[in-house]
């Protein structure tokens, strides 16, 4: 947790890629999409309480499994915290669910997400961000993310749930990506498949490095 920065925040299309909103698809049967940081934090709060109840674990035990402070988890469940990307991944892994279960509510069948839209999660210290594009529907086990990074410290992701596989397609820039110690350099249009249940990195080598990651869960 870092009070000086909003890690999960909506985007205002007129403001560019630094401020991101959950997609505003028309025809959502009258349901308003979360469009402010407060809405998104409230969604995370509701999802955490639901998934913790489903897993039948205490607040203390979930905080221990995720490696975060109990007070931090309590704030998130009460809707007063603002989680970083790392915190959300850790909680999803500890609960045995994909990250999308915590931030992506049910949607209509038709979805349009423009380049400057989507719920963006920012890394706590690295110049790295991930935007949720699609969560896995019932019967499927895949999530799709748009990711972007700038040159600087490599983003090291902790292992996700066992059996997770990631597929990366780079759209622009250059990146060193893959399992820690076995990363591969990619250019625009390159594709990489690698296990997501081991530590893995995404290290931008050029400005405006953007790609799509498809995560498969078993």
Buried (B, 14 or more C-beta within 10 A) or exposed (E): BEEEEBBBBBBBBEEEBEBBBBBBBEEBEEEEBBBEBEBBBEBBBBBBBEBBEEBEBEBEBBBBBBEBEBEBBBBBBEBEBBBBBBBBBBBBBBBBBBBBBBBBEEBEEEEEBEEBBBBBBBBBEBBBBBBBBBBBEEEEBBBBBBBBBBBEBBBBBEBBBEEBBBBBBBBBBBBBBBBEEEBEBBEBEBEBEBBBBBEBBBBBBBEEBBBBBBBBBE
